[in-house]
Amino acid sequence: MSEAAETADSAALQRAAYVHIPFCHRHCPYCDFAVVDMAEEAAPVDRYLEAIIAEIEMEAPWSSLHAVNFGGGTPSILSADQVELVLDAIRHRFGLVDGAEVSVEANPEDWTISYASALHSVGVNRVSLGVQSFDDAVLRSLGRQHTPEEGQRAVENARTAGIGTVNLDLIFGTAGETLESWRHTVERALGLEPEHLSAYALTVERGTALSRAVRDGAPEPDADDQADKYDLLVELSDAVGLGHYEISNWAIPGHECRYNMATWAQGEYLAFGLGAHGHRAQVRRRNVRRLDVYLKMVEQGRRPEAGSERLNAWERDKERLFLGLRRRSGVIAGDVGMSFLDTESGKRLLDAGVIELVDAHLVVRRPLLTDAVAREVLALKEPSN
């Protein structure tokens, strides 16, 4: 078994937590996450953080965590003191292992040297900067508020502050973005020598401003264009030695995102805040998405769950395969994987070189077809006894 596969598999044993900070200065037109647009409604940040801490205290004690991820929304609207309050509650309730990953998503325009230094002083050691593009026109189309220069400066500020892992988050396939524009973005991003890079194709999610614009005649993302841009990204990232460890993620070895690695390995992770999803003791839980409902439930001493699910053994193994297929090192085939390889679609994909069985791991060799393979896996029916 390769070292990459062994590392990916072992992530299932790591425990993590996700903290959702829903507040945004402006709701990006492509985003369908649980967010609160501060330009349209009041943002009771202090009250929300009190609810987060109360929700943490509702969770049964657990073993120490390997990773904590602050996502959003825009976690960088919080002060360092506010981040520390939440981290202290997590440390007190569960504990953190030595060297635990503590990651914060941030907008580049928020990421000053003083702010980055303050976060580093309270334990943040990883930042994911929502750079998205280094093209002004693309940034405007995406509704982003920063400039390419602010994106670059944010990376420099993270370095000065001593943040050990910097991730740059990119989006490709925006209307009007040319292949050369995308090349410029990728080359500029790689030139900043990030420890980690994430890149996602722009998608049109139902209920977003982008979906309404497309419905009214605006151009939607072109799949062929996005495929060309993905191939270019792979080529340029490989050339500088960034390890392609998941379909949309690259990293210098040792800087892979531990929180994400745990989720892709079907590991267990806690989730706190609006719309957050968690997985513990083989039960998946999801929180309510309305802020007023979330606050009311927590303040009444109730867990803010919208629902939960416990899968049977077959469905759980199918989910494990579905999640792990995104990893470039593959996923242990197991019963579901071997059943899949015996189906007509599995044999066809195997013969076509789309998938391969390597050291008992099912590996997708053509990353752009990962979703198609995953759909075939999800369609598998449990064998009758």
C-alpha positions in Angstrom: 0.0 0.0 0.0 1.3 3.5 -0.8 2.1 6.0 1.9 -0.6 8.3 0.6 -3.2 5.6 0.8 -2.1 4.7 4.3 -2.3 8.3 5.4 -5.7 8.8 3.8 -7.1 5.6 5.4 -5.8 6.5 8.9 -7.6 9.8 8.8 -10.8 7.8 9.7 -9.3 7.5 13.3 -8.9 11.3 13.7 -11.6 13.3 15.4 -12.6 16.8 14.4 -15.0 19.6 14.9 -16.6 22.2 12.5 -17.8 25.6 13.7 -20.1 27.5 11.4 -20.0 31.3 11.4 -22.8 32.4 9.1 -22.4 36.1 9.0 -21.3 37.8 5.7 -20.8 41.4 4.8 -22.5 40.5 1.5 -24.0 37.3 0.2 -22.0 36.1 -2.8 -24.3 35.3 -5.8 -23.2 31.7 -6.2 -23.3 30.7 -2.5 -26.1 28.4 -1.1 -24.6 27.9 2.4 -26.5 28.9 5.6 -25.5 32.5 5.8 -26.8 35.8 7.3 -26.3 38.8 5.0 -25.2 41.6 7.3 -26.2 44.2 4.6 -29.8 43.1 4.9 -30.4 42.1 8.5 -28.9 42.7 12.0 -26.2 40.3 13.0 -26.4 39.3 16.6 -22.8 38.0 16.7 -22.3 38.0 20.5 -25.6 36.2 21.0 -24.8 33.7 18.3 -21.4 32.9 19.9 -23.0 32.4 23.3 -25.3 29.9 21.6 -22.4 28.2 19.9 -20.7 27.8 23.3 -23.9 26.5 24.9 -24.2 24.0 22.0 -20.7 22.8 22.6 -21.5 22.3 26.3 -24.6 20.2 25.3 -22.3 17.7 23.5 -21.3 14.6 25.4 -17.5 14.6 26.4 -15.3 13.0 23.8 -11.6 12.3 23.2 -9.3 15.1 22.2 -9.7 16.6 18.7 -7.2 16.5 15.9 -8.7 19.4 13.9 -11.1 22.3 14.4 -12.4 24.2 11.3 -14.1 27.6 11.4 -16.1 27.9 8.2 -18.9 30.0 7.0 -20.2 32.4 6.0 -17.2 34.5 7.0 -15.4 33.5 10.1 -12.9 36.4 9.7 -15.6 38.8 10.8 -14.9 37.5 14.3 -12.2 39.2 16.5 -9.4 37.0 17.7 -10.9 37.3 21.2 -14.2 35.8 19.9 -12.4 33.0 18.2 -10.5 32.3 21.4 -13.8 32.1 23.4 -15.0 29.3 21.1 -11.7 27.5 21.1 -11.5 27.7 24.9 -15.0 26.1 25.1 -13.8 23.3 22.7 -10.6 22.7 24.7 -12.5 22.6 28.0 -15.1 20.2 26.7 -13.1 17.9 24.5 -9.4 18.9 24.5 -7.1 19.2 21.5 -4.2 16.9 20.7 -0.7 18.5 20.6 -0.3 20.2 17.2 -4.0 20.0 16.4 -5.0 21.8 13.2 -7.0 25.0 13.9 -8.2 26.5 10.6 -10.1 29.6 9.8 -11.7 30.6 6.5 -11.0 34.3 5.7 -11.8 37.0 3.2 -8.5 38.5 1.9 -9.7 42.1 2.7 -10.1 41.1 6.4 -6.6 39.5 6.7 -4.4 42.3 8.0 -1.0 41.6 9.7 -2.4 42.6 13.1 -5.5 40.4 12.7 -3.5 37.4 11.5 -1.0 37.8 14.3 -3.8 38.0 16.9 -5.4 34.8 15.6 -2.1 33.0 15.6 -1.6 34.0 19.2 -4.8 32.3 20.2 -4.0 29.0 18.4 -4.9 29.4 14.7 -2.3 27.7 12.6 -4.0 27.4 9.3 -5.9 29.9 7.1 -8.0 29.3 4.0 -8.1 32.5 2.0 -11.1 33.0 -0.3 -9.0 34.4 -3.1 -11.1 32.8 -5.9 -9.3 34.6 -8.7 -6.5 37.1 -9.5 -8.6 38.7 -12.3 -10.5 41.9 -11.4 -13.4 41.2 -13.8 -13.9 37.7 -12.5 -13.9 38.8 -8.9 -16.6 41.4 -9.7 -18.6 38.7 -11.5 -18.4 36.5 -8.4 -19.5 39.4 -6.2 -16.2 39.4 -4.3 -15.1 42.6 -2.4 -11.3 42.2 -2.6 -8.8 43.0 -5.3 -6.1 40.7 -6.7 -3.5 42.8 -4.8 -5.4 42.2 -1.5 -5.3 38.5 -2.2 -1.6 38.6 -2.6 -1.1 40.8 0.4 -3.2 38.4 2.6 -0.8 35.6 1.8 2.1 37.8 2.8 0.4 38.8 6.0 -0.2 35.2 6.9 3.5 34.5 6.5 4.5 37.5 8.6 2.1 36.4 11.3 3.6 32.9 11.4 0.6 31.0 10.2 2.0 27.6 9.2 -0.4 26.5 6.5 -1.9 28.9 3.9 -4.6 27.6 1.6 -5.7 29.5 -1.4 -9.3 28.8 -2.5 -10.0 29.3 -6.2 -13.1 29.1 -8.4 -12.9 28.4 -12.1 -15.5 28.6 -14.9 -17.0 32.0 -14.2 -18.8 33.5 -17.3 -16.3 35.7 -19.1 -13.2 34.0 -17.7 -10.9 32.9 -20.5 -8.4 30.1 -20.4 -5.6 32.7 -20.3 -7.2 34.5 -17.4 -7.4 31.3 -15.5 -3.8 30.5 -16.4 -2.8 33.9 -14.9 -4.8 33.2 -11.7 -3.2 29.7 -11.2 0.3 30.9 -12.0 0.0 33.8 -9.7 -1.4 31.6 -6.9 1.3 29.0 -7.3 3.9 31.8 -7.4 2.9 32.7 -3.8 4.0 29.2 -2.8 1.0 28.2 -0.7 1.2 25.0 1.3 -2.3 24.1 0.1 -4.5 24.9 -2.9 -8.2 24.2 -3.4 -10.0 24.8 -6.7 -13.7 24.2 -7.5 -15.7 24.6 -10.6 -18.4 27.2 -10.4 -21.8 25.5 -10.0 -25.3 27.0 -10.3 -27.1 26.1 -7.0 -30.9 26.3 -6.7 -32.1 29.4 -4.9 -29.0 31.5 -5.4 -28.8 34.9 -7.1 -26.7 33.1 -9.8 -29.4 30.6 -10.5 -32.0 33.4 -10.9 -29.6 35.2 -13.3 -29.1 32.1 -15.4 -32.9 31.5 -15.4 -33.3 35.1 -16.8 -30.8 34.5 -19.6 -27.3 35.0 -18.1 -24.7 32.5 -19.4 -24.2 29.4 -17.2 -20.9 27.7 -16.7 -19.7 25.5 -19.6 -18.6 22.0 -18.7 -16.1 21.7 -21.5 -14.5 25.0 -20.6 -14.3 24.0 -17.0 -12.7 20.6 -18.0 -10.0 22.5 -19.9 -9.3 24.7 -16.9 -9.2 21.8 -14.6 -6.7 20.0 -16.8 -4.5 23.2 -16.9 -4.6 23.4 -13.1 -3.5 19.8 -12.8 -0.6 20.4 -15.2 0.6 23.6 -13.5 0.3 22.3 -10.0 2.1 19.1 -10.8 4.9 21.2 -12.4 5.6 22.9 -9.0 5.4 19.7 -7.0 2.1 20.2 -5.1 0.6 16.8 -4.3 -2.8 16.2 -5.8 -4.4 14.3 -2.9 -8.1 14.9 -3.5 -10.0 15.8 -6.7 -10.1 19.5 -5.8 -7.2 19.8 -3.4 -3.4 20.0 -3.6 -0.8 20.2 -0.8 2.8 20.0 0.1 3.1 16.7 2.0 2.2 17.2 5.6 -0.1 20.1 4.9 -3.2 18.2 3.8 -6.3 19.5 5.5 -6.9 17.2 8.5 -10.5 18.1 8.9 -11.3 17.3 5.3 -9.2 14.2 5.4 -11.3 13.0 8.3 -14.6 13.6 6.6 -13.5 11.9 3.3 -12.4 8.9 5.4 -15.9 8.7 7.0 -14.3 9.7 10.3 -16.2 11.3 13.1 -16.6 15.0 13.6 -18.7 17.3 15.7 -20.6 20.3 14.2 -21.7 23.5 15.9 -23.7 26.4 14.5 -26.3 27.2 11.9 -26.8 24.5 9.3 -23.8 22.5 10.5 -23.5 18.8 9.8 -21.8 16.3 12.1 -21.1 12.6 12.4 -20.6 10.8 15.7 -21.3 7.2 16.9 -22.4 6.3 13.3 -25.2 8.9 13.4 -25.2 11.9 11.0 -26.9 15.0 12.4 -27.7 18.3 10.8 -28.6 21.6 12.4 -31.5 24.0 11.5 -30.6 26.6 8.9 -32.7 29.6 10.2 -30.9 31.8 12.6 -34.0 32.7 14.7 -34.9 29.0 15.1 -31.3 28.1 16.0 -31.0 30.7 18.7 -34.4 29.9 20.2 -33.7 26.2 20.4 -30.3 26.6 22.0 -31.5 29.2 24.4 -34.3 26.9 25.5 -31.7 24.2 26.2 -32.5 22.1 23.2 -30.1 20.8 20.6 -30.7 22.6 17.4 -31.1 19.5 15.2 -33.2 19.5 12.1 -32.7 15.8 11.7 -30.5 12.7 12.1 -29.8 9.5 10.3 -28.3 6.1 11.2 -27.3 4.0 8.2 -27.4 0.2 8.0 -24.2 -1.6 7.4 -24.6 -1.7 3.6 -25.5 1.9 3.2 -22.7 2.9 5.6 -20.2 1.0 3.5 -21.6 2.5 0.3 -21.2 6.0 1.9 -17.6 5.2 2.8 -16.9 4.3 -0.8 -18.7 7.4 -2.1 -16.7 9.7 0.1 -13.4 8.1 -0.4 -13.5 8.0 -4.2 -12.6 11.7 -4.1 -9.2 10.9 -2.8 -6.5 10.4 -5.4 -5.1 7.4 -3.4 -8.5 5.8 -3.6 -10.6 4.0 -1.0 -10.5 0.4 0.3 -13.0 -1.4 -2.0 -14.7 -3.5 0.7 -17.9 -5.4 0.1 -19.6 -2.6 -1.7 -16.6 -1.9 -4.0 -16.2 -5.5 -5.0 -20.0 -5.7 -5.7 -19.7 -2.6 -7.8 -16.8 -4.1 -9.8 -19.1 -7.0 -10.6 -21.8 -4.8 -12.1 -22.1 -4.0 -15.8 -21.2 -0.3 -15.1 -18.3 -1.3 -12.9 -16.8 -3.6 -15.5 -17.3 -0.9 -18.2 -15.5 1.7 -16.1 -12.7 -0.7 -15.3 -12.2 -1.7 -18.9 -12.2 1.9 -20.0 -9.4 2.7 -17.5 -11.6 5.2 -15.6 -11.2 3.1 -12.3 -8.6 0.7 -11.2 -8.2 -1.7 -8.2 -4.8 -1.1 -6.6 -3.8 -2.9 -3.3 -7.4 -3.5 -2.5 -8.2 0.2 -3.1 -10.6 1.4 -5.7 -9.0 4.4 -7.5 -10.5 6.8 -10.0 -7.8 7.4 -12.7 -9.8 10.2 -14.5 -10.6 12.8 -11.9 -13.2 14.6 -14.0 -15.3 11.5 -14.0 -15.3 11.0 -10.2 -18.8 12.3 -9.9 -20.1 9.9 -12.6 -18.4 7.0 -10.8 -19.9 8.1 -7.5 -23.4 8.2 -9.0 -23.0 4.6 -10.1 -21.9 3.6 -6.6 -24.9 5.4 -5.0 -27.2 3.6 -7.4 -26.1 0.2 -6.1 -28.9 -1.8 -4.5 -28.3 -3.9 -1.4 -28.1 -7.6 -2.2 -31.1 -9.6 -1.0 -30.4 -12.4 1.5 
